[in-house]
């Protein structure tokens, strides 16, 4: 996973992932560019999943009454 910056929200990462997917679905890309876009998409998907996992853990902690742990620190 790449290092997330403070401005990388789930929404911004997901929007970037959608752009990558759209470009790949258009086709007609040189192999090197398609591969680079695919790699970028994999990283973006992993970053989105990390943010979703962190949010799920936080919700579980809130529901169980446990103190929240800051995973982004």
C-alpha positions as CSV (number, residue, x, y, z in Angstrom):
1,X,0.0,0.0,0.0
2,X,1.2,3.5,-0.7
3,X,1.5,6.2,2.0
4,X,-1.8,8.1,2.3
5,X,-1.6,11.8,2.6
6,X,-4.0,13.8,4.8
7,X,-6.0,14.9,1.7
8,X,-6.5,11.3,0.5
9,X,-10.1,10.6,1.4
10,X,-11.9,7.5,0.4
11,X,-14.0,9.6,-2.0
12,X,-10.9,11.1,-3.8
13,X,-9.2,7.8,-4.1
14,X,-12.3,6.1,-5.4
15,X,-12.8,8.8,-7.9
16,X,-9.2,8.4,-9.1
17,X,-9.8,4.6,-9.3
18,X,-12.9,5.1,-11.4
19,X,-10.9,7.3,-13.8
20,X,-8.2,4.6,-14.2
21,X,-10.8,1.9,-14.8
22,X,-12.5,4.1,-17.4
23,X,-9.3,4.7,-19.3
24,X,-8.5,0.9,-19.2
25,X,-12.0,0.0,-20.4
26,X,-11.6,2.4,-23.4
27,X,-8.8,0.2,-24.7
28,X,-6.5,1.2,-27.5
29,X,-3.7,1.9,-25.0
30,X,-0.1,0.9,-25.5
31,X,0.8,-2.1,-23.4
32,X,3.2,-0.1,-21.2
33,X,0.6,2.6,-20.4
34,X,-2.1,-0.1,-19.8
35,X,0.2,-1.9,-17.4
36,X,1.1,1.3,-15.5
37,X,-2.6,2.2,-15.2
38,X,-3.4,-1.3,-14.0
39,X,-0.6,-1.0,-11.3
40,X,-2.0,2.4,-10.3
41,X,-5.5,0.9,-10.0
42,X,-4.3,-1.9,-7.8
43,X,-2.6,0.6,-5.5
44,X,-5.7,2.8,-5.4
45,X,-8.0,-0.2,-4.7
46,X,-5.7,-1.3,-1.8
47,X,-5.7,2.2,-0.4
48,X,-9.5,2.3,-0.6
49,X,-9.7,-1.0,1.1
50,X,-7.4,0.1,3.9
51,X,-9.6,3.2,4.6
52,X,-12.7,1.0,4.6
53,X,-11.1,-1.5,7.0
54,X,-10.1,1.3,9.3
55,X,-13.6,2.7,9.3
56,X,-15.1,-0.7,10.0
57,X,-12.8,-1.2,12.9
58,X,-13.7,2.2,14.3
59,X,-17.4,1.4,14.1
60,X,-16.9,-1.9,15.8
61,X,-14.9,-0.2,18.6
62,X,-17.7,2.4,19.0
63,X,-20.4,-0.3,19.1
64,X,-18.4,-2.4,21.7
65,X,-17.6,0.7,23.9
66,X,-13.9,0.2,23.4
67,X,-11.7,3.4,23.1
68,X,-10.9,4.2,19.5
69,X,-7.4,3.5,18.3
70,X,-5.9,6.0,15.9
71,X,-4.7,3.8,13.0
72,X,-3.5,6.7,10.9
73,X,-0.8,7.8,13.4
